[in-house]
Amino acid sequence: MALCDTCTIFSHAMKRLVLLSFVLVVGACGPTIGDPCTTPHDCANGTCLTQDYAPGGSCSLACSMGVANTCPAGTICVKDAIGKNAAGCMRSCSADKDCRLGYVCLTQNGSTTPICIGPRGL
């Protein structure tokens, strides 16, 4: 194989790698449920929970209890998560390691699925 052929193959491979990297970065942009926050602006169109049960703040979305698909994949609707009589989407988990630092995996407010929450719970 000639040196120019090798350079061409390498050039095409690099272009594909750059394109793939761009797609992955752009696709991962934006806040998700459970991300840290200090203001609602940090959560795009969501809510920034800053109560004791959300150390470092936690992005959430309002949801409707008992209505399917009101929360994004990997999250569940939890009673009173945003406030009294205000359900909110919370990141689901199966173990503490699934949660960010300072959070634990607990079942809360009658939910059958555990969520990532501050150690004191809701």
Backbone as JSON, one array per atom type, in Angstrom:
{
  "sequence": "MALCDTCTIFSHAMKRLVLLSFVLVVGACGPTIGDPCTTPHDCANGTCLTQDYAPGGSCSLACSMGVANTCPAGTICVKDAIGKNAAGCMRSCSADKDCRLGYVCLTQNGSTTPICIGPRGL",
  "N": [[0.85, -1.17, 0.0], [0.59, 2.18, -0.84], [2.03, 5.19, 0.51], [0.4, 7.46, 0.21], [-2.13, 6.28, -0.08], [-2.49, 5.23, 2.46], [-2.55, 7.59, 3.95], [-4.92, 8.73, 2.96], [-6.86, 6.87, 3.79], [-6.51, 7.12, 6.56], [-7.25, 9.81, 6.85], [-10.0, 9.75, 6.16], [-10.93, 8.11, 8.19], [-10.41, 9.71, 10.44], [-12.12, 11.87, 9.93], [-14.59, 10.61, 10.23], [-14.43, 9.9, 12.93], [-14.33, 12.42, 14.17], [-16.85, 13.43, 13.41], [-18.54, 11.55, 14.69], [-17.84, 12.06, 17.37], [-18.79, 14.7, 17.61], [-21.57, 14.29, 17.26], [-22.13, 12.71, 19.51], [-21.49, 14.49, 21.6], [-23.25, 16.68, 21.13], [-25.68, 15.34, 21.31], [-25.7, 14.75, 24.0], [-26.08, 17.11, 25.27], [-27.52, 19.56, 27.44], [-29.52, 19.78, 30.42], [-30.43, 17.06, 32.59], [-32.87, 15.08, 34.39], [-32.2, 15.09, 37.81], [-29.7, 16.22, 37.61], [-27.23, 18.5, 38.98], [-28.08, 21.79, 40.24], [-28.64, 25.35, 40.66], [-30.39, 27.33, 40.09], [-33.62, 27.71, 38.43], [-33.03, 28.17, 35.74], [-30.81, 26.6, 35.22], [-31.91, 24.19, 34.68], [-33.15, 24.13, 32.24], [-36.25, 23.83, 30.94], [-37.27, 22.92, 33.28], [-37.58, 22.34, 36.85], [-35.68, 23.52, 39.58], [-34.8, 21.81, 42.28], [-34.17, 22.72, 45.55], [-34.36, 21.99, 48.13], [-33.73, 20.44, 51.38], [-33.61, 17.72, 50.82], [-32.38, 17.59, 48.43], [-29.4, 17.87, 47.99], [-27.06, 20.23, 46.81], [-28.74, 20.95, 44.82], [-31.2, 19.79, 42.45], [-32.3, 18.92, 39.3], [-35.64, 18.74, 38.1], [-38.89, 17.8, 36.82], [-42.28, 18.8, 36.56], [-44.94, 16.46, 36.99], [-47.61, 14.08, 36.35], [-49.18, 12.09, 38.61], [-49.77, 8.63, 38.22], [-50.17, 8.78, 35.5], [-49.03, 7.53, 32.55], [-45.78, 7.84, 31.08], [-45.19, 10.55, 31.74], [-42.82, 11.37, 32.64], [-39.34, 11.5, 31.69], [-37.39, 8.76, 30.24], [-35.79, 6.56, 32.53], [-36.47, 7.89, 34.78], [-38.92, 8.56, 37.36], [-42.29, 9.46, 38.32], [-42.86, 11.11, 41.29], [-44.73, 11.45, 44.2], [-45.3, 14.56, 45.76], [-42.68, 15.47, 45.29], [-41.78, 17.89, 44.22], [-43.08, 19.68, 45.79], [-45.63, 20.19, 48.35], [-48.41, 18.41, 47.34], [-47.45, 18.51, 44.74], [-46.26, 16.72, 42.31], [-43.18, 15.31, 41.07], [-40.67, 14.52, 38.61], [-38.16, 12.17, 39.26], [-34.84, 10.87, 39.34], [-34.5, 7.45, 38.74], [-33.21, 4.48, 40.39], [-31.15, 1.63, 41.25], [-29.29, 1.06, 43.11], [-27.1, 2.71, 45.48], [-24.81, 3.46, 44.07], [-25.72, 4.22, 41.62], [-26.48, 6.8, 41.85], [-25.66, 10.32, 42.08], [-22.86, 11.83, 43.83], [-23.4, 12.29, 47.27], [-26.01, 11.57, 47.29], [-28.51, 9.03, 47.86], [-29.99, 5.83, 47.17], [-33.27, 5.38, 47.5], [-36.59, 4.24, 48.4], [-39.46, 6.21, 48.14], [-42.31, 8.05, 49.38], [-44.47, 6.21, 48.84], [-43.77, 5.12, 46.42], [-42.9, 2.41, 44.29], [-40.55, 2.1, 43.04], [-37.17, 2.74, 43.61], [-35.51, 5.93, 44.15], [-33.01, 8.44, 43.4], [-31.98, 10.39, 46.02], [-31.44, 12.86, 48.57], [-29.75, 11.93, 51.65], [-31.54, 12.22, 53.84], [-34.01, 11.9, 52.79], [-37.35, 12.5, 51.38]],
  "CA": [[0.0, 0.0, 0.0], [1.38, 3.41, -0.95], [1.9, 6.13, 1.61], [-0.77, 8.32, -0.05], [-3.33, 5.49, 0.21], [-2.59, 5.16, 3.92], [-2.97, 8.93, 4.4], [-6.33, 8.9, 2.59], [-7.65, 6.03, 4.7], [-6.42, 7.75, 7.88], [-8.02, 11.05, 6.78], [-11.42, 9.39, 6.21], [-11.21, 7.59, 9.54], [-10.41, 10.85, 11.35], [-13.36, 12.63, 9.69], [-15.69, 9.85, 10.85], [-14.27, 10.0, 14.37], [-14.72, 13.78, 14.55], [-18.3, 13.5, 13.26], [-19.13, 10.75, 15.76], [-17.63, 12.8, 18.62], [-19.71, 15.82, 17.58], [-22.92, 13.77, 17.47], [-22.23, 12.28, 20.9], [-21.49, 15.67, 22.46], [-24.48, 17.42, 20.92], [-26.78, 14.52, 21.83], [-25.64, 14.71, 25.45], [-26.23, 18.47, 25.78], [-28.72, 19.91, 28.17], [-29.69, 19.17, 31.74], [-31.33, 15.92, 32.74], [-33.43, 14.92, 35.72], [-31.2, 14.7, 38.79], [-28.46, 17.01, 37.47], [-27.12, 19.57, 39.96], [-28.56, 23.1, 39.8], [-28.82, 26.37, 41.69], [-31.54, 28.13, 39.67], [-34.41, 27.02, 37.4], [-32.36, 28.32, 34.44], [-29.89, 25.47, 35.07], [-32.7, 23.0, 34.34], [-33.89, 24.4, 30.99], [-37.68, 24.05, 31.18], [-37.65, 22.18, 34.48], [-37.57, 22.94, 38.18], [-34.48, 23.25, 40.37], [-35.13, 21.5, 43.67], [-33.08, 23.17, 46.42], [-34.7, 21.61, 49.49], [-32.74, 19.61, 52.09], [-33.52, 16.39, 50.22], [-31.7, 17.71, 47.13], [-28.13, 18.57, 48.21], [-26.44, 20.72, 45.57], [-29.8, 21.16, 43.85], [-31.5, 18.67, 41.57], [-33.28, 19.24, 38.26], [-36.84, 17.91, 38.06], [-39.99, 18.28, 35.99], [-43.6, 18.49, 37.1], [-45.53, 15.29, 36.33], [-48.93, 13.69, 36.82], [-49.19, 10.76, 39.22], [-50.65, 7.65, 37.59], [-50.26, 8.98, 34.05], [-47.84, 6.95, 31.93], [-44.89, 8.63, 30.22], [-45.09, 11.98, 32.03], [-41.41, 11.6, 32.98], [-38.41, 10.9, 30.72], [-36.83, 7.43, 30.53], [-34.83, 6.54, 33.63], [-37.0, 8.67, 35.89], [-40.32, 8.23, 37.71], [-43.08, 10.52, 38.93], [-42.91, 10.88, 42.73], [-45.67, 12.31, 44.93], [-44.75, 15.64, 46.59], [-41.24, 15.66, 45.05], [-41.53, 19.31, 44.0], [-43.67, 20.38, 46.93], [-46.88, 19.58, 48.8], [-49.35, 18.22, 46.23], [-46.79, 18.78, 43.46], [-45.41, 15.57, 41.94], [-42.05, 15.64, 40.22], [-39.85, 13.42, 38.08], [-36.91, 11.95, 39.98], [-34.01, 9.83, 38.72], [-34.65, 6.13, 39.37], [-31.94, 3.82, 40.67], [-31.27, 0.31, 41.87], [-28.3, 1.03, 44.18], [-26.51, 4.03, 45.73], [-23.79, 3.76, 43.05], [-26.41, 4.8, 40.46], [-26.78, 8.19, 42.18], [-24.5, 11.18, 42.18], [-22.26, 11.98, 45.15], [-24.26, 12.96, 48.24], [-27.37, 11.04, 47.16], [-28.68, 7.6, 48.1], [-31.08, 5.2, 46.43], [-34.32, 5.05, 48.48], [-38.0, 4.25, 47.98], [-40.07, 7.36, 48.8], [-43.7, 8.48, 49.18], [-45.33, 5.17, 48.28], [-43.28, 4.63, 45.13], [-42.33, 1.06, 44.33], [-39.24, 2.2, 42.41], [-36.29, 3.65, 44.35], [-35.04, 7.13, 43.47], [-31.84, 9.11, 43.96], [-32.46, 11.44, 46.9], [-30.53, 13.15, 49.69], [-29.81, 10.9, 52.68], [-32.67, 12.38, 54.76], [-35.25, 11.58, 52.07], [-38.36, 13.56, 51.2]],
  "C": [[0.9, 1.24, 0.0], [1.1, 4.32, 0.23], [0.67, 7.02, 1.43], [-2.07, 7.58, 0.24], [-3.56, 5.42, 1.72], [-3.07, 6.49, 4.48], [-4.45, 9.16, 4.12], [-7.23, 8.11, 3.53], [-7.67, 6.66, 6.09], [-7.28, 9.01, 7.91], [-9.53, 10.75, 6.87], [-11.81, 8.89, 7.6], [-11.29, 8.74, 10.55], [-11.69, 11.68, 11.18], [-14.54, 11.92, 10.34], [-15.63, 9.97, 12.37], [-14.7, 11.38, 14.87], [-16.24, 13.92, 14.47], [-19.0, 12.73, 14.37], [-19.0, 11.47, 17.09], [-18.6, 13.97, 18.71], [-21.13, 15.36, 17.88], [-23.11, 13.36, 18.93], [-22.3, 13.47, 21.85], [-22.79, 16.44, 22.33], [-25.67, 16.64, 21.49], [-26.82, 14.5, 23.34], [-25.83, 16.09, 26.07], [-27.54, 18.63, 26.53], [-28.84, 19.16, 29.48], [-30.65, 17.99, 31.7], [-31.83, 15.86, 34.17], [-32.33, 14.42, 36.67], [-29.88, 15.44, 38.68], [-28.43, 18.1, 38.54], [-27.57, 20.91, 39.38], [-28.57, 24.07, 40.98], [-30.01, 27.26, 41.37], [-32.35, 27.34, 38.64], [-33.78, 27.1, 36.01], [-31.41, 27.16, 34.17], [-30.59, 24.21, 34.57], [-33.52, 23.18, 33.07], [-35.34, 24.69, 31.32], [-38.18, 23.37, 32.45], [-37.63, 23.03, 35.74], [-36.27, 22.58, 38.86], [-34.91, 23.04, 41.81], [-33.94, 21.89, 44.54], [-33.38, 22.85, 47.88], [-33.61, 20.73, 50.09], [-32.56, 18.24, 51.43], [-32.83, 16.4, 48.86], [-30.39, 18.47, 47.31], [-27.45, 18.96, 46.89], [-27.45, 21.01, 44.48], [-29.99, 19.95, 42.95], [-32.59, 19.08, 40.58], [-34.43, 18.23, 38.29], [-37.82, 18.51, 37.07], [-41.29, 17.95, 36.7], [-44.17, 17.31, 36.31], [-46.89, 14.99, 36.94], [-48.88, 12.26, 37.34], [-50.18, 9.86, 38.49], [-50.82, 7.8, 36.1], [-48.94, 8.51, 33.43], [-47.08, 7.99, 31.1], [-44.9, 10.14, 30.5], [-43.68, 12.36, 32.45], [-40.52, 10.93, 31.93], [-37.94, 9.51, 31.16], [-35.79, 7.54, 31.63], [-35.25, 7.36, 34.83], [-38.43, 8.21, 36.18], [-40.97, 9.44, 38.36], [-43.26, 10.17, 40.42], [-43.82, 11.93, 43.4], [-44.9, 13.3, 45.81], [-43.25, 15.88, 46.39], [-40.89, 17.13, 44.87], [-42.04, 20.14, 45.17], [-44.95, 19.67, 47.33], [-47.88, 19.59, 47.64], [-48.76, 18.56, 44.86], [-45.81, 17.65, 43.15], [-44.3, 16.02, 41.01], [-41.31, 14.4, 39.75], [-38.54, 13.37, 38.85], [-36.17, 10.81, 39.3], [-34.2, 8.51, 39.47], [-33.28, 5.47, 39.51], [-32.2, 2.41, 41.19], [-30.27, 0.15, 43.01], [-27.71, 2.43, 44.33], [-25.52, 4.43, 44.64], [-24.4, 4.37, 41.79], [-26.66, 6.3, 40.63], [-25.51, 9.02, 42.24], [-24.06, 11.31, 43.64], [-23.19, 12.78, 46.07], [-25.7, 12.48, 48.21], [-27.36, 9.54, 47.44], [-29.89, 7.11, 47.33], [-32.12, 4.71, 47.45], [-35.7, 5.01, 47.81], [-38.69, 5.34, 48.8], [-41.54, 7.54, 48.45], [-44.57, 7.46, 48.44], [-44.89, 4.64, 46.93], [-42.73, 3.22, 45.3], [-40.93, 1.02, 43.7], [-38.37, 3.16, 43.23], [-35.81, 4.81, 43.49], [-33.76, 7.62, 44.14], [-32.33, 10.33, 44.72], [-31.4, 11.71, 47.96], [-30.75, 12.15, 50.81], [-30.99, 11.01, 53.64], [-34.0, 12.08, 54.1], [-36.19, 12.75, 51.97], [-39.01, 13.94, 52.51]]
}
